Amino acid sequence: MEINVLKESKDEIEVELEDITLVEILRVYLNKDSDVIMAVWRRKHPTEKPALLVKTKGKTPKKAIKDAILNITKELDKFNLDFKKLK
């Protein structure tokens, strides 16, 4: 997956991702983090890639994104194990 950094500063980052579903999942998990002030995404036109804006306090935006990805991965692993138990 390709990630393009559009803007970056100490407390803010804007990245462009390829998939709107991933951007929305990241937004949800980022907004659960108490160090994230705001996580929102936009897309100027349906043919364009979505851009995710993350503003933080207390940790870097990159760290917040990495933490969100880690939490998503943990939940997916748990879901996978629970699903395997159904067989």
Residue pairs with C-beta under 8 A, 6 or more apart in sequence:
1 17
1 18
1 19
1 22
2 17
2 18
3 15
3 16
3 17
4 15
4 16
4 49
5 13
5 14
5 15
6 14
6 15
6 16
6 51
7 13
7 14
8 14
8 61
10 60
11 37
11 55
11 56
11 57
11 60
11 61
12 53
12 54
12 55
12 56
12 61
13 53
13 54
13 61
13 62
13 65
14 51
14 52
14 53
14 54
15 51
15 52
15 54
15 65
16 49
16 50
16 51
16 52
17 23
17 26
17 49
17 50
17 51
17 52
18 49
19 50
20 41
20 43
20 50
23 41
23 50
23 52
24 41
25 72
26 39
26 52
26 65
26 68
26 69
26 72
27 39
27 40
27 41
27 52
29 68
29 71
29 72
30 36
30 39
30 54
30 64
30 65
30 68
31 38
31 39
32 68
32 71
33 64
33 67
33 68
34 58
35 56
35 57
35 58
35 59
35 64
36 54
36 55
36 56
36 64
37 55
37 56
37 57
38 53
38 54
38 55
39 52
39 53
39 54
39 55
39 64
40 52
40 53
41 50
41 51
41 52
41 53
42 50
42 51
42 53
43 49
43 50
43 51
54 61
54 64
54 65
55 61
56 63
56 64
59 67
